[in-house]
């Protein structure tokens, strides 16, 4: 009986050790999948690796169910065999459940006639007290707290293996910042006209150029000289001439003049990229520039702004005077 019980628990323990790394690999692989604005299920279904992970997860669940069924059947079979042996010997056998209950939950109780030695020598209003001791589960929990403290106290107070709350808080802030930066690079943060940034990175320019040639060149020509739409290379602007203004124009469109809103066809990151590319065309020389439209609004450069601010300083004015 004991051998059968040990065999069952050993099998379940070894199986648990075997599947734990697989579950860790599945979780790690799922966390590495970052696809824009899709659920985890969609992320997994869109990649071959994800579908493989789902298949492995399904097989693991089936194996777990089969192991549980097999363990139950083994216990039932062992119960039947041991019951027959006990009946042949004419003794009463305690079931596995009762053995487990006595060993780990309630403990063994003495028969009523043998409980005299457990009776304490005092009573309260005729109520006598017996010393049964702690239940096994509570005793093991109590001992477990001491064992846990032996490792936890040195790790927390002496060796700094376990971080304190302040350290964990700072680490969580840093991790959140890194995740936000990663999402921003992947275009997963909602960019608006107010948060759009003026960028000159080579990657942004290339991405914007591809989008421009695919969607905007039909009306503004490949070099930005204009066609159906206005010339994008001169200093005349019908709408805003900064990143926010261009972002708004591309996003919302100008339906009155035939320009559709591109927010339904481009992501905010793509609108920001193509807006930066449009601003980079200002000052270039197109092959056949269209006549100016709108009002002249020169793009202000950072150097010119700094120079103007410096000129406004009292010390500089005194030197000039």
Secondary structure, DSSP 8 states (H G I E B T S, - for coil): -HHHHHHHHHHHHHHHHHHHHHHHHHHHHHHH---TT--HHHHHHHSHHHHHHHHHHHHHHHHHHHHHHHHHHHHHHHHHHHHHHHHHHT-----HHHHHIIIIIS-----GGG-GGGEEEEEETTEEEE-----HHHHHHHHHHHHHHHHHHIIIIIS--S--HHHHHHHHHHHHHHHHHHHHHTT-S---TTT------HHHHHHHHHHIIIIIHHHH-TTS--SSS--SSSSEESS--SHHHHHHHHHH-BGGGTB--GGGTS-HHHHHHHHHHHHHTTT---SS-----SEE-----HHHHHHHHHHTSHHHHHHH-
